[in-house]
Structure formats: C-alpha cells, structure tokens
Amino acid sequence: MQNISAVLEQMGLQRISGYMPAKNIGAGVAQRIRKVLVNKVTPGTGESAPTSDHMTLISRATKLQKRGLKIEPSGNLNPPSLCRCIRRLVD
C-alpha cells in the first residue's frame, strides 16, 4: 500500500489515507502500479476531476448525454416524499 501511495503522489493524486508513501520504490514496481492506475478509473482525474468551470461542466454533461446509459439504473421504487421535509422546516 505504501508503494501505491508513493505512485499516487508522483501522479499528483491524494495518497491512501493512513499509508505514508514508500521511500524507496523500484522503477519497475512504480511503472506497473502506474499502468494499473491509468487503466482503472481513478477518481478525481480526467473527465471525472472536480471543476468549477461552467463551460467544462457543460461540455462533460453534453458528452455524457450523447453517450447514454449502458445499464438502466435500478432507482428507488419508493422514494421519500419531499413534502414531509418541507413541512417540517416550516412548522
């Protein structure tokens, strides 16, 4: 885990909580870890990176809408009513 934390920091990402980055990590090990991380969806990078830029958000939303859903979300068959929440705040 310390090796992964070290590579995450090298990539400019947040390390694994509770695992200080390893001081000595071999080049081959770092390269293999980096390859795995790049091939996986790493939260906070690329298209999923947080942004406050309005045009970037619009661009990302447009791409997602064009792509469509691969799997229909199951959703909640009995969602809680918002009316109860509003009444509680007013009462």
C-alpha positions in Angstrom: 0.0 0.0 0.0 2.9 2.3 0.7 4.1 1.7 -2.9 0.7 2.7 -4.2 0.6 5.8 -2.1 4.1 6.8 -3.5 2.9 6.4 -7.1 -0.3 8.3 -6.4 1.7 11.2 -5.1 4.0 11.1 -8.1 0.9 11.3 -10.3 -0.3 14.4 -8.3 -3.1 12.5 -6.6 -4.0 12.0 -3.0 -2.3 9.1 -1.3 -4.1 6.3 0.5 -5.2 7.5 4.0 -3.0 6.0 6.7 -0.3 4.8 4.3 2.8 7.0 4.1 4.5 6.8 0.7 7.3 4.3 0.4 10.8 6.0 0.5 12.4 3.5 -1.9 10.2 2.2 -4.7 11.7 0.3 -7.7 11.2 1.7 -11.1 9.6 -1.5 -12.4 7.2 -1.6 -9.5 6.2 2.1 -9.9 5.7 1.5 -13.6 3.4 -1.5 -13.0 1.4 0.3 -10.4 1.1 3.4 -12.6 -0.1 1.2 -15.5 -2.8 -0.4 -13.3 -3.9 3.1 -12.0 -4.1 4.6 -15.5 -6.2 1.6 -16.8 -8.7 1.9 -14.0 -11.0 4.8 -13.4 -9.1 6.9 -10.9 -11.5 9.2 -9.1 -10.7 12.9 -9.4 -8.8 12.6 -12.7 -9.7 13.2 -16.3 -13.3 13.7 -17.1 -14.4 13.0 -13.5 -12.0 15.5 -12.0 -13.8 18.2 -9.9 -14.2 21.5 -11.6 -15.9 24.8 -11.0 -15.5 25.9 -14.7 -19.0 26.3 -16.1 -18.0 25.5 -19.7 -16.1 22.4 -18.7 -19.2 21.1 -16.8 -21.5 21.8 -19.8 -19.0 20.0 -22.1 -18.8 17.0 -19.8 -22.6 16.8 -19.4 -23.1 17.0 -23.2 -20.7 14.1 -23.8 -22.4 12.0 -21.1 -25.9 12.7 -22.6 -24.7 11.7 -26.1 -23.2 8.5 -24.7 -26.4 7.5 -23.0 -26.8 4.8 -20.3 -25.3 1.4 -20.8 -27.4 0.0 -17.9 -30.6 1.4 -16.7 -30.3 2.4 -13.1 -32.5 0.4 -10.7 -33.5 3.5 -8.8 -35.6 3.7 -5.6 -39.1 2.3 -6.1 -40.4 4.1 -3.0 -38.5 7.4 -2.7 -39.3 9.5 0.3 -41.6 12.4 -0.2 -40.1 15.9 -0.2 -43.3 17.4 1.1 -42.7 16.0 4.6 -39.3 17.6 4.7 -40.7 21.0 3.7 -43.5 20.8 6.2 -41.0 20.0 9.0 -38.9 23.0 8.1 -41.9 25.4 8.0 -43.6 24.0 11.2 
